[in-house]
Amino acid sequence: MFKKDPLQIIAYQTYGTSTRLYLRGRALEDENIDLEKKGAFKLLVNAWKRFETDEIKHTKIRVKLGDDKFFYAKTNHRGYFLLDERVENLKDYINAEGWVKLEFSFEAQKLKRTIQLGNRFPGEMLIPSQNSSFGVISDIDDTILHTGLVSILKWRVLINTFLTSAGRRLALEGTPEFYHLLHRGKTRQETNPIFYVSHSPWNLYRYLEYFLKKNNFPKGPIILRSFPKPFSKKVKGEKPQKQKEILNLLKTYPKLKFILIGDSGEHDPDIYMEIANAYPENVMAIYLRTVNHKSKMQRVKSLYKNYTVSPVLLVENSEEAIAHAKKHGFIAS
């Protein structure tokens, strides 16, 4: 008999309010993926492990808040769980940066498998401070992490994702500094929340979490998407999942203004414009990093040529974005 892998709960960094507990995660077998590994073969094996997952299906998950509050969720057929509940006085559990610490565990007595490495898995949820001046919603791919989405046949995406370890991926120059300036705001004392929203699948959550931490980005909720079902057809008029997640953020924090940051390579220009048009009072500015693709850049420049709803900057480098943010009073001069 082959030795079975231990079980794990991956609790995603999420966001909520003082009266709303909003938690996401996934229960899987622990394949012991080393995010620093080098070498093409080892990296391909790791990539296979990320996508060929062994889910813990239809299993009860217990969430512990503080010393004596408990909540429960159940995994679906793909191992995912979502807990969305109204609660009271979550402010009592917030640290100085706005994070609420939680502990996740399996209902061990109902599992047939032994949990070899313990049954306590940490998680966190962000509740933005009432004193935050604004929030930041940022794309990841080709915005802070060079991915290669505009490369021919997306070959660069495959190399970067499957043949480069998370520990060796580099942030686009100046982006961690810019995000820390936004996080601290005009007074340098703020804790403006940063939300990382990507079209990448949840299978890459640990990979992207490690990249953000290693490159010293401000900690923030990471919001990805589930793989669509094979052969499923998109409903006519249905918004992209990334756009739905951004709209959910705006609805969750209706009094908070946002800066939207993305790139010009794919759908960010269209998504951000549509959101700004729908919520003109909530979008302070749009930053779109330029890409090395002539026709795509021409399209974006034409799209925003006479746009006046929100300030828009096509960003060649982080220095330009920092100068613009200082000029508009988003960050300290």
N, C-alpha and C positions, 0 to 999 in steps of 0.2 A: 504493500500500500504506500502511495505517495503521501508525504507529510503535507497536511493542508496548511495554507497560509493563515496567519492570525487575522482577526477582524479589525476593522477600523471605522470610525465615523469622521468624515471630513466635514467640519462645520464651516461653512463659508462666512466670511466677514460680511455682515448685512447692515441694514439701517432700520431705524424705527423712530418712535416718538415716546414721550413720557407716559403715554397711555396705550401704546401699540407695540406688542412684541412680534417682530417679523423675522423669522429665522428660516434659513435654507441649509441644506446639506445633503450628503450622500453616504450611504453605508456600503462598504466594499471590503473585499479581501485585500489585505495589505501586501502588495507586491514588492515592497521595499525598494522603491525607485530612488536611485542616487542622482540628485539634480546637478551634481558637480562632475559626473562621469565624463570621460573623454574617450575618443576612439569610435570609429564609424559603427562597428558591430555592436558595441555596448549601447550606443545611442539609439540604434535601430531597435534593439531589444527593449529599451526603456520606452520608446515611442509605441511599440506594439503593446506593452503592458498598460500604457495610458488608455488605449482605445479598445483593447480586448479585456474589458473589466469583468470581474466576477461579483455581481451585485448581491447584496443581502436584501432579498425581496420580502415585502409584506410583513415587516418586522417592527415591533413597537420600540420607539426611541423615547427615553426619558430626558428631560431638560431640567437642570437644577439652577435656580436663581437664588443667590445668597445662601443662607443656611437651611432654609425651610420651605422655600416655594418650589413647586414642581409642576411641570407641564409635559404634555405627551403628544407625540406625532407618530405617524406610521409611514414606513417607506412604501413606494409604489413598485411596480414590476421592474423598474430600472434602478431601484435602490435609492431614488431621490425622496426627500421629505420636505414639506413646507409647513411651518407653524405660523399662523397669523391670528393672534388673539388680542382682544382688548383687556388691558390690565390696569392696575392703579399704582401710582407712586413709583414708577421706574426711576424717577430722579434720585431716589435714595440710593441707587446702585451705580450711579455714574461717577467715573473718575474725572480728573482735571481736564482730560482731552475729549471727554464726552463718550467714552467707551463703557459698555456694560459687559462684565465678564460672566460667562455661563459655563456650565459643565454638562456634557452630553454623555449618555451611556445607553447600552442595550438593556432591555429587560431580560437579564441573564437567565432567570429561571425558565424562560420560555424558549431559550435557544438550545438547539441540540449540539451545537459546536461549542467547544471550550474557547474562551477568549484568553489567548496566551500572554498578551502584553498588558493585561489590566483592562478595566472597563470604565475608564475616565478619560474623556476627550475634550480639550478646551475649545471654546468658541467666544466670539465677541460680536456685539451689535453696537452701532454708532447712533447716538442721539445728539444731533447738532446743538450747540449752545444757543440759547436765545440771544446772546450777544454777538453771534456771527454776523459779519457784514454781508456775506454772500457765500454761495457754494460754487464749486467747480465740478463740472461734468466733463470728463476727458475720455476720449478714445485711447486705445493702446497701440494698435497696429499702425505703423508708419506715422504715428503722432509722437510717441515717446520711445518706441521700440522699432528699429528698422526691420521690416518684415519682407518687403518686396512684392506687395500686392499688385503693383503696376508692371512687374516684370513679364516677359513673354511667357505665356502658358503657366504663369505663376510658379516657375521653376525655383525662383529665389525663396518663395514661401516654404516650399518643401525642404530645401536645404537648411534654412534657418530654424524651422520647427523640428525637423527630425534628425538633423546631423549636427546640431549645435546645442550644447548643454545650456541650461538656464544660467549657470554660473559664469558662462563665457559670453552671454549676450550683453551688449553694451547699449546704454541709453543714448538717444540722440543728444548731441552736445548741448549742454546748458539746461536741459529740461528739469533735472532734479532741483537745481537752484531756483528756476522760475516757479516751480510748484511749491517750494518751501516759502518763497516770497508771497505767493497767493495765499497759502495756508495761514501765514502770520499777519497778512493784511497791512493796511496803511499805518496802524499803530505799532506793528511788530509784536503785539501782545494777543492777537486774536487766534482763534482756533477754527478758521473757516474750513468746512468739510470738503474733502476731495473724493469724488466718486469716479471709479474707473469702470467704464462700460465698453464692452467689446463684443464683436460678432463671433469671437472664438468660442468653441464648445467648452462646457464645464470640465471636460477631460483635461484641459490645460490649466485648471485653476491653480494647482500647486506649483506648476511651472511658472506661471505669471506672478503668483504671490512671492515666490522666491526671487524672481527678477526684480520686482519692485523694492523688496527689502534690501537686496544686495547692492542695488544702485541708489539707495538712500532716498527714495521717494517718500513723501508723507504717507502715513498709513491711512487707508480708506477702504470702504466697501468695494469689492470686486464683483461686477455683475456680468455674467456671461450668458450663454444660451444652451439649450438642449439640442442635440442633433434632431433634425426632422425625421419623421418616419419614412422608411424607404418607399418610393413611388407616390408619396403623398402630394397632392396638388394644393397649391397655394390658393386660398380663398380670394376671389376677386375683390380688390380694394383693401385687403388686409395690410396693416402696417408692418414693417420689419420688426422683429423682436427687439432689436436695439432701440428703435423709436418708442416702442411700448414701454420699455424699462425707463427711458428718460421721462416720458410723460407720467409714469407712476411716481418718479421722484418729485416732479413739479406738483403733482396732486397731493403728495404726502407732506410737502412743505410749501403751502400756498403763499406764505408771507416771505419766503426766502428768494432773493434774486440769485441768478446763476450766470456764470461765464461758461460758454460751451467751447471746447477745444477739440479739434479733429484734424483731418488731413483732406487734401483735395483729390485723392486718388480714386475713391469709390463713392459711397453714398452720403457721407457726412454733410457736404454742402446742401444737398436737397433736404435731408432730414432736419438739419439745424434751421434752415430758412422756414420750413413749414412749422416747426415748433415756435420759433420767434414770432411768426405771424399770428399763431394761435394764442401765445402768451407774451405779448409785447412788453408788459409791465414786469415780467419776470426774467427776461433775458437782457443782461447788461452789455454783453459783447460776445462776438464770435471770433475765434482764432482758428484759421485753417492753414496748416503747414503745407507749403508747396511741394509738388512732386516733380520728378524729372520725366515729364510726359507732356509733350507740347499740346496735343489735342485736348487732353483732360484739363490742362490749365486754361486753355482758351475757353472751354465750356464754363468753367467756374467763374472766370473773370466776366464773361458775358452774363452769367446768372446773377451776379451781384453788382453789375455795372451801375444801376440806378437805385440800389437798395438803401433805404433810409430808416427802416424800423429799428435796427440795432447797429451799433458800430461793428464793422467787419474788417479784419486785417488778414491779408494773405501773408503768412509768415515764412520768410526765407531762413531765419535762424532765431534762436531764443533771445538774443540781444534786442532784436526788433520788438518782440513781444514784451519784454521787460520795459523797454522805453515807452511803449504804448500804454502799458498798465500803470506806469508812474504818471504819465501825462493825464490819465483819466482818474487818478486817485484811488486805484485799486490796491496799490502796494506803496510802501514807503519810498520816498524820494532819496 
